[in-house]
């Protein structure tokens, strides 16, 4: 999905990380994950991922001790779109890095319903 790749590239750039830290699963619901190169306060020995979900948008999660496939979400970005501007995603990550969870949603917001690749492409139209 070209638009998703372009969007993820812009988010990675805003975060100052390389795309080789990004994975995506297009099998539905569409998800992606960006591994950050820093740790969160309170989790100094855990890797941190920004995760993207086509219905909930962005969240930040720490990797559990049981391996890379298990995460504990520490906050959701929320908002009105699953594809907010990359600088907004970077600010979300930076506030969490500073230990500020004030603007985080405590649970996954439902920003859209998975509706197939054409509906998602419309959501990501700015990254055509």
N, C-alpha and C positions, 0 to 999 in steps of 0.2 A: 504494500500500500504506500504509494509514493508520497501522498500528502502527510501521512503519519510519520514517515521517515524524515521529511523536511521539517515538520514540527519538532520532532525529537532532536534533530540536529540543532535547531535554534535554541531549544531549552538547554541542551548540553553546552552550547556556546555561552549562553547567559550564566551558566553555573561554572564555567571555566574548566569543563572536563571534556574528555575525548569520547567520541561515539563508540569506541571499543568497550566502554563500560556499560553499554546499553544492550538490552535484550528485548525482544518483542514476541508476543504470542498472538497470532492472527486467527486462531481457531475459533474464537468467540466464546464469551465476550472478549473483545480485543483488549490486551493488556501490554504494558511495557514497564521496564525497570531500568533505572540509572543508578549504578553504584557510585556513591560519593567517596571522595578521598580523605574524609575527615570523620570524626566521631561526635556523638551528641553528649552533652553533659548528663551524667547519670549512667551512661553506657560506654565508658572509656575503652572497653575491650571488644565492642561489638561493631561490625560493619553496619553502615547505614545505606539504605536504598530509598530513592524517590520512586514511588510506584504510580503508574498511571492506569486507570481503568475506564473503559468507554462509557460507563454509567455513572461513576463516582468522581472521575477526575483524578487529582493528585493526592497522594498521601505520603507520609514519611514513615519508614519502618526500620526497626533494627533486626538484624539476623539473630536468631536464637542459637543457642549452643548446639542444637541438634542438626545444624547444617543449613546450607544456602537455600533450601526449599521452604524453610519455616521462618516466618517473620512475625513480629509484634508491631502493629501500627501504633505510632505515638501521636499522630494528628493528621487531620484532613484539611486540605486547602479550602474546599467549599467554593462558593461563588455562584455565578450564573451559567458558566460554560465548562465543559470538560476540557476545553482547550484555551485556557487563559493565556495572556501574553507571557512569553518566556521570562521577561524581567519580573513579573509577578510570582512566577514559580520560584525563581532564584531568591526573591525577597522572603518568600515562605521558608525556604531552606535555611537562609541566613538567620531568620528570627529563631528558628528551632536550634540552630547551632549556638546561638547566644543564650539558649535556655529559656526563651520566651515562648510560651504556648498560648498566650492570651487570645490570639486571633485564629486558633485552630478550632475546627469543628470536632466535637467529641466522637461522633459516629459518621459513617459514610453517608454523605448527601446523595440523593438521587437527582442528578442533573439532567438525565435523559434516559430513555429506555433503549437497550440495544435493538437496533432495527435493521441490521444488514449493512453491507459495505457502502451502499449508496447514501444512506442516511448519515453514516459516520463521515463519509467524504464531504458531505454538505457542512457538517460541523467543523471540519478542518479546511474549509474552502480558502481561507486566507493563506494557506501554505500550498497552493496549487503549483 
